[in-house]
């Protein structure tokens, strides 16, 4: 089982920003991201190279990445892509270490999110993985709707396992199970991580949970107790997938993840002052 010293915290301002109802100015994004780069997160999911029409809040990702102080940070940058064009563009930036691809096991959501079937998306993953290998980047696959979906599409933990076997055969080394609409229960979380982590020691499995404020801890605890040591979160719990439902289910708040890990004496290498400053700035970025 993975040891607590291997804990990875992934801050997700992109997830927080993309569905935010008000436009966030580019200079404000840059200021906020540079503040996050000082905290000591393992990785920052900062932007995306996707259709500007689909996600207008991320239309300035190129300008943003050009102005990030990434060389002075221990954090690595991750960008979301939805096709080969986006992958090639993201991979062209030295600052970006990880490319994230949303691979849904819900046929409805995969069509809604990327306009492709699941089978076609697997072929896209193959080509994006080749791009990552050529450009010395790492591909992160998000198993969207990994704990169920609101569309009536078939779901069972066995379906998750079947697709992860196919992704493993492609050499994917980081896979995050995404609770896209906040329906995961501790039993399914426990079952999946208890099977996946020992079965695929060459893959780092993460958890990207969306949750109502009262339900976050049982989800994190179930994943943590069954070996998961990579967690995505967003300061103040802002965010959610705008392609999923009309009403967004927020991310788990980073401050809650940090408190949870402190309670379990898991090692965190965060700069407390920088974290406090970033949290204060978040209140300015996400003004109601």
C-alpha positions as CSV (number, residue, x, y, z in Angstrom):
1,X,0.0,0.0,0.0
2,X,1.2,3.5,-0.7
3,X,2.7,5.2,2.3
4,X,1.6,8.6,3.7
5,X,4.9,10.2,2.7
6,X,3.7,9.7,-1.0
7,X,0.7,12.1,-0.4
8,X,0.0,14.3,-3.4
9,X,-2.3,17.3,-3.2
10,X,-3.6,18.7,-6.6
11,X,-5.1,22.2,-6.4
12,X,-7.7,22.7,-9.1
13,X,-8.3,26.4,-9.8
14,X,-9.2,25.5,-13.4
15,X,-12.1,23.4,-12.1
16,X,-13.1,26.3,-9.8
17,X,-13.0,28.9,-12.5
18,X,-14.4,27.1,-15.6
19,X,-18.0,27.1,-14.3
20,X,-17.9,30.3,-12.4
21,X,-20.8,32.6,-13.5
22,X,-18.8,35.8,-13.8
23,X,-15.9,36.5,-16.1
24,X,-12.5,36.4,-14.2
25,X,-10.0,38.8,-15.7
26,X,-6.8,37.3,-17.0
27,X,-4.6,39.4,-14.7
28,X,-6.6,38.3,-11.7
29,X,-6.1,34.6,-12.8
30,X,-2.4,35.1,-13.1
31,X,-2.1,36.8,-9.7
32,X,-4.1,34.0,-8.1
33,X,-2.2,31.2,-9.8
34,X,1.2,32.7,-8.9
35,X,0.0,32.8,-5.3
36,X,-0.9,29.1,-5.5
37,X,2.5,28.3,-7.0
38,X,4.1,29.5,-3.7
39,X,2.1,27.2,-1.5
40,X,3.8,23.9,-2.3
41,X,1.0,21.8,-3.9
42,X,2.4,18.9,-5.9
43,X,0.4,19.9,-8.9
44,X,-1.8,22.8,-10.0
45,X,-4.6,22.1,-12.5
46,X,-4.5,25.6,-13.9
47,X,-6.2,25.8,-17.3
48,X,-7.4,24.0,-20.4
49,X,-6.8,23.8,-24.1
50,X,-10.4,23.2,-25.2
51,X,-13.0,24.9,-27.2
52,X,-13.4,28.5,-26.3
53,X,-17.1,28.3,-27.1
54,X,-17.6,25.4,-24.8
55,X,-15.6,26.8,-21.9
56,X,-15.2,30.6,-22.4
57,X,-13.6,31.1,-19.0
58,X,-10.5,29.2,-20.2
59,X,-10.1,31.1,-23.4
60,X,-7.0,32.9,-22.1
61,X,-5.0,29.9,-21.0
62,X,-2.1,30.7,-23.4
63,X,-1.8,34.2,-22.0
64,X,-2.0,32.9,-18.5
65,X,0.7,30.2,-18.9
66,X,3.0,32.8,-20.4
67,X,2.9,34.8,-17.2
68,X,3.2,32.1,-14.5
69,X,6.2,32.0,-12.2
70,X,6.5,28.2,-12.5
71,X,10.3,28.1,-12.6
72,X,10.4,29.4,-9.0
73,X,7.9,26.8,-7.8
74,X,8.1,23.2,-6.7
75,X,4.6,22.7,-8.1
76,X,4.0,21.2,-11.5
77,X,1.3,22.4,-13.9
78,X,-1.5,20.4,-15.4
79,X,-3.7,21.4,-18.3
80,X,-6.9,19.7,-19.5
81,X,-7.2,18.7,-23.1
82,X,-10.1,17.2,-25.1
83,X,-8.5,16.2,-28.4
84,X,-5.2,15.9,-30.2
85,X,-5.1,19.5,-31.2
86,X,-5.3,20.6,-27.6
87,X,-2.8,18.0,-26.6
88,X,-0.2,19.2,-29.1
89,X,-0.7,22.8,-28.0
90,X,-0.5,22.0,-24.3
91,X,2.6,19.8,-24.9
92,X,4.4,22.6,-26.7
93,X,4.7,24.5,-23.4
94,X,7.7,23.8,-21.3
95,X,5.9,24.9,-18.2
96,X,3.2,22.2,-18.5
97,X,4.2,18.8,-17.1
98,X,0.8,17.0,-17.2
99,X,-2.0,16.8,-19.7
100,X,-5.3,15.7,-18.3
101,X,-8.0,14.0,-20.4
102,X,-11.6,13.4,-19.2
103,X,-12.5,9.8,-20.1
104,X,-16.1,9.1,-19.2
105,X,-17.5,5.7,-18.6
106,X,-20.9,7.2,-19.3
107,X,-21.6,7.2,-23.0
108,X,-24.0,10.2,-22.6
109,X,-21.5,12.3,-20.8
110,X,-18.6,11.4,-23.1
111,X,-20.6,12.6,-26.0
112,X,-21.7,15.7,-24.1
113,X,-18.2,16.6,-22.9
114,X,-16.0,15.7,-26.0
115,X,-18.6,14.9,-28.7
116,X,-17.1,11.4,-29.0
117,X,-18.2,7.9,-28.0
118,X,-16.2,6.1,-25.3
119,X,-14.7,3.8,-28.0
120,X,-13.6,6.7,-30.1
121,X,-12.2,8.5,-27.0
122,X,-10.0,5.5,-26.3
123,X,-8.4,6.0,-29.7
124,X,-7.9,9.6,-28.9
125,X,-6.2,8.6,-25.6
126,X,-3.8,6.4,-27.6
127,X,-2.8,9.4,-29.8
128,X,-2.5,11.8,-26.8
129,X,-0.4,9.3,-25.0
130,X,1.9,9.2,-28.0
131,X,2.1,13.0,-27.9
132,X,3.0,12.9,-24.2
133,X,5.7,10.4,-24.7
134,X,7.2,12.4,-27.6
135,X,7.2,15.6,-25.7
136,X,8.2,14.1,-22.3
137,X,4.9,14.9,-20.6
138,X,2.7,12.8,-18.4
139,X,-0.9,11.9,-19.2
140,X,-3.5,12.0,-16.4
141,X,-6.8,10.2,-17.2
142,X,-9.9,11.3,-15.3
143,X,-12.5,8.6,-15.1
144,X,-15.5,10.9,-15.4
145,X,-18.7,9.7,-13.9
146,X,-16.5,7.1,-12.2
147,X,-19.1,6.4,-9.4
148,X,-22.3,6.7,-11.3
149,X,-24.2,9.2,-13.6
150,X,-27.5,11.0,-13.7
151,X,-28.4,9.9,-17.3
152,X,-29.4,6.3,-16.7
153,X,-26.3,4.9,-18.4
154,X,-25.1,1.5,-17.1
155,X,-22.9,1.8,-14.1
156,X,-21.1,-0.8,-12.0
157,X,-17.6,-0.8,-10.4
158,X,-16.8,-3.7,-12.8
159,X,-17.3,-1.3,-15.7
160,X,-14.6,1.0,-14.2
161,X,-12.3,-2.0,-13.9
162,X,-12.8,-3.0,-17.5
163,X,-11.9,0.5,-18.9
164,X,-8.9,0.9,-16.5
165,X,-7.5,-2.4,-17.8
166,X,-7.6,-1.0,-21.4
167,X,-6.0,2.3,-20.2
168,X,-3.3,0.4,-18.4
169,X,-2.5,-1.5,-21.6
170,X,-1.8,1.9,-23.2
171,X,0.8,2.7,-20.6
172,X,-1.2,5.4,-18.7
173,X,0.5,5.8,-15.4
174,X,-1.8,8.3,-13.6
175,X,-5.6,7.7,-13.3
176,X,-8.0,9.8,-11.2
177,X,-11.4,8.5,-10.3
178,X,-13.8,11.4,-10.7
179,X,-17.1,11.7,-8.8
180,X,-18.4,14.2,-11.4
181,X,-21.8,14.8,-10.0
182,X,-21.2,13.9,-6.3
183,X,-23.0,10.5,-6.2
184,X,-20.1,8.4,-4.9
185,X,-20.8,6.4,-1.7
186,X,-18.1,5.1,0.6
187,X,-18.8,1.5,-0.3
188,X,-18.0,2.0,-4.0
189,X,-15.0,4.1,-3.2
190,X,-13.6,1.5,-0.9
191,X,-14.3,-1.3,-3.3
192,X,-12.6,0.4,-6.3
193,X,-9.5,1.6,-4.5
194,X,-9.0,-1.6,-2.6
195,X,-9.0,-3.5,-5.9
196,X,-7.2,-1.1,-8.2
197,X,-4.2,0.0,-6.1
198,X,-2.8,-3.5,-5.4
199,X,-3.8,-4.7,-8.9
200,X,-1.9,-1.9,-10.8
201,X,1.2,-1.0,-8.8
202,X,2.6,0.9,-11.8
203,X,-0.4,3.3,-11.9
204,X,-0.9,6.1,-9.4
205,X,-4.6,6.4,-8.6
206,X,-6.1,9.6,-7.5
207,X,-9.5,10.9,-6.3
208,X,-11.3,13.8,-7.8
209,X,-14.4,14.1,-5.6
210,X,-17.3,16.5,-6.0
211,X,-19.4,16.7,-2.9
212,X,-22.0,18.5,-0.9
213,X,-20.3,20.1,2.2
214,X,-21.7,17.5,4.6
215,X,-20.5,14.5,2.7
216,X,-16.9,15.2,1.8
217,X,-15.2,13.5,4.8
218,X,-16.6,10.1,4.4
219,X,-15.6,10.0,0.7
220,X,-12.0,11.2,1.5
221,X,-11.7,8.7,4.4
222,X,-12.9,5.8,2.3
223,X,-10.3,6.5,-0.4
224,X,-7.5,7.3,2.0
225,X,-8.1,4.2,4.1
226,X,-7.8,2.0,1.0
227,X,-4.5,3.4,-0.2
228,X,-5.3,6.5,-2.2
229,X,-2.7,9.2,-1.7
230,X,-3.5,11.6,-4.5
231,X,-6.4,14.0,-4.0
232,X,-7.8,16.8,-6.1
233,X,-9.4,19.8,-4.4
234,X,-10.1,23.5,-4.7
235,X,-9.8,26.3,-2.1
236,X,-13.3,27.1,-0.6
237,X,-14.7,24.0,-2.4
238,X,-15.6,26.1,-5.5
239,X,-16.2,24.4,-8.8
240,X,-17.8,21.5,-10.6
241,X,-18.2,20.4,-14.2
242,X,-20.3,22.7,-16.3
243,X,-21.0,19.9,-18.8
244,X,-22.5,17.6,-16.3
245,X,-25.7,19.1,-14.9
246,X,-27.4,22.5,-14.6
247,X,-26.6,22.7,-10.9
248,X,-22.9,22.3,-10.2
249,X,-21.7,20.1,-7.3
250,X,-18.7,21.8,-5.8
251,X,-15.2,20.4,-5.3
252,X,-14.0,19.3,-1.9
253,X,-12.4,22.2,-0.2
254,X,-8.6,22.1,0.0
255,X,-8.7,23.4,3.6
256,X,-10.8,20.4,4.5
257,X,-8.3,18.0,2.8
258,X,-5.4,19.7,4.7
259,X,-7.2,19.4,8.0
260,X,-8.0,15.8,7.3
261,X,-4.4,15.0,6.6
262,X,-3.2,16.8,9.7
263,X,-5.5,14.7,11.8
264,X,-3.9,11.6,10.4
265,X,-0.4,13.0,10.8
266,X,0.2,12.7,7.0
267,X,3.2,14.6,5.9
268,X,2.3,17.9,4.1
269,X,5.0,20.3,2.7
270,X,2.8,23.3,2.4
271,X,3.8,26.9,3.2
272,X,1.2,27.9,5.7
273,X,1.6,31.6,5.2
274,X,1.4,31.3,1.4
275,X,-1.7,29.0,1.8
276,X,-3.4,31.6,4.0
277,X,-2.6,34.4,1.5
278,X,-3.9,32.3,-1.4
279,X,-7.1,31.6,0.5
280,X,-7.6,35.3,1.1
281,X,-7.0,36.0,-2.5
282,X,-9.5,33.4,-3.5
283,X,-12.2,35.5,-1.8
284,X,-11.3,38.3,-4.2
285,X,-11.2,36.1,-7.3
286,X,-14.5,34.4,-6.7
287,X,-16.7,37.3,-5.7
288,X,-20.4,36.7,-5.6
